[in-house]
């Protein structure tokens, strides 16, 4: 009798604890199931131009390395780094002592050759000189004159004159230094035209193949925050950069009077194809993004959601553009997506 009573008591206790556990499991600490408030929005489709993003540095259409035709000692350099100059302006000169002496020597040689030739003409008339001797003196005169012309040419190029408007990007030598013939003294950039500024960017081989001359681009410069400049594709390199492995594209900028510094960093969006339709969603709607793949949640009934896979086409500062249409989905969740799963209970708020 005692064993039967004890067994009955234990059975009642187990049933009581089980019922308490089930009641606790079915309810949240507040006594109600969790409901996640979300916002939803209708899916919109926009025409989006296909473009290539690229970055690079500002340069100019014409770059020149000014040097002397002959070697010598630099006498004066009239410009400094960053200084602008005008076409025809004298930029630098060599010490003229040796050059002037060489030119004077050449002229004296010409005078002597003229006297020798005139004497030979007179002697030939008197039948003292032969025709060969007369011709030899004439050849000596011609050689002396050509040597003087060469010396005078070198003397003219012992001074550096600007061939166009521009500015000095880098000064390679200073006064008093000895420079060899052809050694760069001034590295300059020409700014003869308002549209002579370029943005040189590097692209991949596939992007290079998609870009053609004349395509439009939009450029932003770090030095001019908030400004956008129009540009066109001006040149395409026919060989890859051996150091970087990328292909260079040059964009001619329309700066409307703005004069940026050479070497300034810029970003370009190059339009390469016709507009295409794409679904536009905000960043907050994406979950589990990995490369071009991600998921969004869409309302499923009145208080449930379903997980929908999507493929990312591109993105900008505000929106994400999706490649494929979402079959059977006309709204997506745009808030609290990170807290959702397919078992979640939602409440749509406005």
C-alpha positions as CSV (number, residue, x, y, z in Angstrom):
1,X,0.0,0.0,0.0
2,X,2.9,2.3,0.9
3,X,4.7,1.5,-2.5
4,X,1.5,2.2,-4.5
5,X,1.0,5.6,-2.7
6,X,4.7,6.6,-3.2
7,X,4.4,5.7,-6.9
8,X,1.3,7.8,-7.4
9,X,2.9,10.8,-5.7
10,X,6.0,10.6,-8.0
11,X,3.8,10.4,-11.1
12,X,1.8,13.4,-10.1
13,X,5.0,15.4,-9.4
14,X,6.5,14.5,-12.8
15,X,3.3,15.6,-14.6
16,X,3.3,18.8,-12.6
17,X,6.9,19.7,-13.5
18,X,6.4,18.8,-17.2
19,X,3.3,21.0,-17.4
20,X,5.3,23.9,-15.8
21,X,8.2,23.4,-18.3
22,X,5.9,23.4,-21.3
23,X,4.2,26.5,-20.1
24,X,7.6,28.2,-19.7
25,X,8.9,27.1,-23.1
26,X,5.9,28.4,-24.9
27,X,6.2,31.9,-23.7
28,X,8.9,34.6,-23.7
29,X,10.0,36.2,-20.4
30,X,7.3,38.9,-21.1
31,X,4.8,36.1,-21.6
32,X,4.4,36.8,-25.4
33,X,6.3,35.7,-28.5
34,X,9.0,38.1,-29.9
35,X,7.7,40.3,-32.7
36,X,10.3,42.2,-34.8
37,X,9.1,45.6,-36.2
38,X,10.3,46.1,-39.8
39,X,9.8,48.6,-42.6
40,X,9.1,47.4,-46.2
41,X,9.3,49.2,-49.5
42,X,8.2,48.4,-53.0
43,X,10.7,47.2,-55.6
44,X,11.7,49.9,-58.1
45,X,13.4,49.4,-61.5
46,X,15.7,52.0,-62.9
47,X,17.8,52.4,-66.1
48,X,21.4,52.3,-65.0
49,X,24.4,53.0,-67.3
50,X,27.2,50.5,-67.2
51,X,30.4,52.1,-66.2
52,X,34.0,51.3,-65.1
53,X,35.5,52.8,-62.0
54,X,39.2,53.8,-62.2
55,X,41.6,55.9,-60.2
56,X,44.7,57.8,-61.3
57,X,46.8,61.0,-61.1
58,X,46.4,64.4,-62.8
59,X,48.8,65.2,-65.6
60,X,48.9,67.4,-68.7
61,X,48.6,66.6,-72.4
62,X,52.1,67.7,-73.2
63,X,55.1,67.1,-70.9
64,X,58.6,68.4,-71.8
65,X,62.0,67.8,-70.5
66,X,64.0,70.9,-71.3
67,X,67.8,70.4,-71.7
68,X,70.8,72.1,-73.4
69,X,72.0,71.1,-76.9
70,X,75.6,71.0,-75.6
71,X,77.3,70.3,-72.3
72,X,78.7,73.1,-70.0
73,X,78.3,75.0,-66.8
74,X,74.9,76.3,-66.0
75,X,75.0,80.1,-65.7
76,X,71.4,81.0,-64.7
77,X,68.1,79.2,-64.1
78,X,65.3,81.8,-64.2
79,X,62.4,79.7,-62.9
80,X,61.8,77.6,-59.9
81,X,59.6,74.5,-59.2
82,X,55.9,75.3,-59.5
83,X,56.5,78.6,-61.3
84,X,54.5,79.3,-64.4
85,X,56.1,80.6,-67.6
86,X,54.9,82.0,-71.0
87,X,55.8,80.7,-74.5
88,X,59.1,82.2,-75.7
89,X,60.3,83.0,-72.1
90,X,64.0,82.4,-71.4
91,X,64.3,79.7,-68.8
92,X,68.0,78.9,-68.4
93,X,71.4,79.7,-69.9
94,X,74.9,78.1,-70.0
95,X,78.1,80.0,-69.2
96,X,79.0,81.5,-72.6
97,X,82.8,81.9,-72.2
98,X,83.8,78.7,-74.0
99,X,80.9,78.9,-76.5
100,X,81.7,82.5,-77.5
101,X,85.4,81.6,-77.9
102,X,84.5,78.6,-80.1
103,X,82.2,80.8,-82.2
104,X,84.9,83.5,-82.6
105,X,87.4,80.9,-83.6
106,X,85.1,79.5,-86.3
107,X,84.5,83.0,-87.7
108,X,88.2,83.6,-87.9
109,X,88.6,80.3,-89.7
110,X,86.0,81.5,-92.3
111,X,87.9,84.8,-92.8
112,X,91.1,83.0,-93.4
113,X,89.5,80.5,-95.8
114,X,88.0,83.5,-97.7
115,X,91.4,85.1,-98.1
116,X,92.9,81.8,-99.2
117,X,90.2,81.3,-101.8
118,X,90.5,84.8,-103.2
119,X,94.3,84.4,-103.5
120,X,93.8,81.1,-105.2
121,X,91.4,82.7,-107.7
122,X,94.0,85.3,-108.6
123,X,96.8,82.8,-108.9
124,X,94.6,80.6,-111.1
125,X,93.9,83.5,-113.4
126,X,97.7,84.0,-113.7
127,X,98.1,80.3,-114.4
128,X,100.1,79.8,-111.2
129,X,97.5,77.6,-109.4
130,X,96.0,74.6,-110.9
131,X,92.3,73.9,-111.0
132,X,92.6,71.3,-108.3
133,X,94.3,73.8,-106.0
134,X,91.6,76.3,-106.6
135,X,88.9,73.7,-105.9
136,X,90.7,72.7,-102.7
137,X,90.6,76.2,-101.3
138,X,87.0,76.6,-102.2
139,X,86.2,73.3,-100.4
140,X,88.1,74.6,-97.3
141,X,86.1,77.8,-97.4
142,X,82.8,75.8,-97.5
143,X,83.9,73.5,-94.6
144,X,84.8,76.6,-92.5
145,X,81.4,78.2,-93.2
146,X,79.5,75.0,-92.3
147,X,81.5,74.6,-89.1
148,X,80.6,78.2,-88.2
149,X,76.9,77.5,-88.8
150,X,77.1,74.4,-86.5
151,X,78.9,76.4,-83.8
152,X,76.3,79.2,-84.1
153,X,73.5,76.6,-83.9
154,X,75.0,75.2,-80.7
155,X,75.4,78.7,-79.3
156,X,71.7,79.4,-79.8
157,X,70.8,76.2,-77.9
158,X,73.0,77.1,-75.0
159,X,69.8,78.9,-73.9
160,X,66.5,77.3,-73.1
161,X,63.3,79.0,-74.3
162,X,59.8,77.8,-73.5
163,X,58.0,76.5,-76.5
164,X,54.5,76.9,-74.9
165,X,52.8,78.2,-71.8
166,X,53.3,75.9,-68.8
167,X,54.9,75.5,-65.4
168,X,57.9,73.8,-63.9
169,X,57.1,70.4,-62.4
170,X,60.7,69.6,-61.3
171,X,64.0,71.4,-61.4
172,X,66.7,68.9,-62.1
173,X,69.9,71.2,-61.9
174,X,71.0,74.4,-60.4
175,X,73.3,77.3,-61.3
176,X,77.0,76.4,-61.3
177,X,76.4,72.7,-62.0
178,X,78.1,71.0,-65.0
179,X,75.6,69.2,-67.2
180,X,76.0,66.9,-70.2
181,X,74.5,67.5,-73.5
182,X,70.8,66.5,-73.5
183,X,70.7,66.0,-69.7
184,X,67.2,67.2,-68.3
185,X,67.4,70.5,-66.5
186,X,63.7,71.4,-66.2
187,X,60.8,69.0,-66.3
188,X,57.7,71.0,-67.4
189,X,54.0,70.6,-68.1
190,X,52.3,72.5,-70.9
191,X,49.0,74.3,-70.1
192,X,48.6,76.1,-73.4
193,X,44.9,75.1,-73.5
194,X,42.2,75.1,-70.9
195,X,41.4,71.4,-71.7
196,X,45.0,70.2,-71.7
197,X,44.7,68.5,-68.3
198,X,44.5,64.7,-68.3
199,X,43.6,62.1,-65.7
200,X,45.8,59.0,-66.3
201,X,44.1,55.8,-64.9
202,X,45.0,52.1,-64.9
203,X,42.5,49.5,-66.0
204,X,42.4,45.7,-66.4
205,X,42.6,44.0,-69.8
206,X,38.8,43.4,-69.9
207,X,38.1,47.0,-69.0
208,X,40.6,48.2,-71.6
209,X,38.8,46.2,-74.3
210,X,35.5,47.7,-73.4
211,X,36.7,51.3,-73.5
212,X,36.9,53.2,-76.8
213,X,38.0,56.7,-77.7
214,X,35.5,59.5,-77.2
215,X,33.5,57.7,-74.4
216,X,32.2,60.0,-71.7
217,X,33.4,60.0,-68.1
218,X,32.7,61.8,-64.8
219,X,35.7,62.7,-62.7
220,X,36.0,63.8,-59.0
221,X,39.3,65.2,-57.6
222,X,40.2,64.9,-53.9
223,X,41.4,68.5,-53.9
224,X,38.0,69.7,-55.0
225,X,35.5,67.9,-52.8
226,X,31.9,68.0,-54.0
227,X,32.8,69.0,-57.6
228,X,32.3,66.7,-60.6
229,X,34.1,67.3,-63.9
230,X,33.2,66.0,-67.4
231,X,35.8,64.1,-69.3
232,X,36.3,62.1,-72.5
233,X,38.6,59.1,-73.3
234,X,41.5,60.8,-75.1
235,X,44.2,58.0,-75.5
236,X,44.6,54.3,-74.8
237,X,47.9,52.7,-74.3
238,X,48.7,49.8,-76.6
239,X,51.0,48.0,-74.0
240,X,50.6,47.2,-70.4
241,X,52.7,49.0,-67.8
242,X,55.6,46.7,-67.1
243,X,55.7,47.5,-63.4
244,X,51.9,47.6,-62.6
245,X,50.6,45.2,-65.2
246,X,47.6,47.5,-65.9
247,X,46.7,49.4,-69.1
248,X,46.8,53.2,-69.1
249,X,43.8,55.2,-70.2
250,X,44.0,59.0,-70.5
251,X,40.9,61.1,-69.9
252,X,40.9,64.7,-71.1
253,X,39.2,66.9,-68.5
254,X,36.9,69.9,-69.0
255,X,37.7,71.8,-65.8
256,X,35.9,75.1,-66.6
257,X,38.8,77.3,-65.5
258,X,40.0,75.2,-62.6
259,X,43.7,74.5,-62.5
260,X,44.6,71.5,-60.4
261,X,48.1,70.5,-59.4
262,X,49.8,67.8,-61.4
263,X,49.9,64.6,-59.4
264,X,46.5,65.2,-57.7
265,X,44.5,62.0,-57.1
266,X,41.3,61.6,-59.1
267,X,38.5,59.0,-59.5
268,X,36.7,58.4,-62.8
269,X,33.5,56.7,-63.8
270,X,33.8,55.8,-67.5
271,X,30.5,55.0,-69.3
272,X,31.1,52.0,-71.5
273,X,27.7,50.7,-72.6
274,X,24.0,51.6,-73.1
275,X,21.7,51.9,-70.1
276,X,20.2,48.7,-68.7
277,X,17.4,48.0,-66.3
278,X,18.2,47.0,-62.7
279,X,16.3,46.5,-59.5
280,X,17.3,49.2,-56.9
281,X,17.4,48.3,-53.2
282,X,19.0,50.1,-50.2
283,X,22.1,48.7,-48.5
284,X,20.1,47.9,-45.3
285,X,18.0,45.3,-47.1
286,X,20.9,43.0,-47.9
287,X,22.1,40.2,-45.6
288,X,24.9,37.6,-45.9
289,X,26.5,39.5,-48.9
290,X,29.4,37.6,-50.4
291,X,30.9,39.0,-53.6
292,X,28.1,39.3,-56.1
293,X,25.7,37.1,-54.1
294,X,23.4,38.1,-51.2
295,X,19.9,37.7,-49.7
296,X,16.9,39.9,-49.0
297,X,13.8,39.3,-46.9
298,X,10.4,39.7,-48.4
299,X,7.0,39.7,-46.5
300,X,5.3,36.3,-46.5
301,X,1.8,36.7,-45.5
302,X,0.9,39.2,-42.8
303,X,3.5,38.5,-40.2
304,X,6.1,36.2,-41.7
305,X,9.1,36.6,-44.0
306,X,10.9,34.5,-46.6
307,X,14.6,34.6,-47.6
308,X,15.2,35.5,-51.3
309,X,18.6,35.1,-53.0
310,X,19.8,38.0,-55.2
311,X,22.7,38.8,-57.5
312,X,24.4,42.2,-57.2
313,X,25.1,44.1,-60.5
314,X,26.8,47.1,-59.0
315,X,26.5,49.6,-56.2
316,X,27.0,53.3,-55.5
317,X,27.1,55.5,-52.4
318,X,23.4,55.1,-51.8
319,X,21.9,52.1,-53.5
320,X,22.6,48.5,-54.6
321,X,21.6,47.4,-58.1
322,X,20.5,43.8,-58.6
323,X,20.8,41.9,-61.9
324,X,17.8,39.6,-62.0
325,X,14.2,40.2,-61.4
326,X,12.7,38.8,-58.1
327,X,10.0,36.5,-59.2
328,X,6.8,36.8,-57.2
329,X,8.2,39.5,-54.9
330,X,6.9,43.1,-55.0
331,X,8.1,44.3,-51.6
332,X,11.2,43.8,-49.5
333,X,12.2,44.4,-45.9
334,X,14.5,47.5,-45.5
335,X,15.0,47.6,-41.8
336,X,16.1,45.2,-39.0
337,X,17.0,42.6,-41.7
338,X,20.0,41.4,-39.7
339,X,17.7,40.2,-36.9
340,X,15.4,38.1,-39.1
341,X,15.2,34.5,-40.1
342,X,12.4,32.5,-41.8
343,X,10.9,31.6,-38.4
344,X,10.7,35.3,-37.3
345,X,7.4,37.0,-36.6
346,X,7.2,40.5,-37.9
347,X,5.1,43.6,-37.6
348,X,5.2,46.0,-40.6
349,X,5.4,49.6,-39.5
350,X,5.0,52.7,-41.6
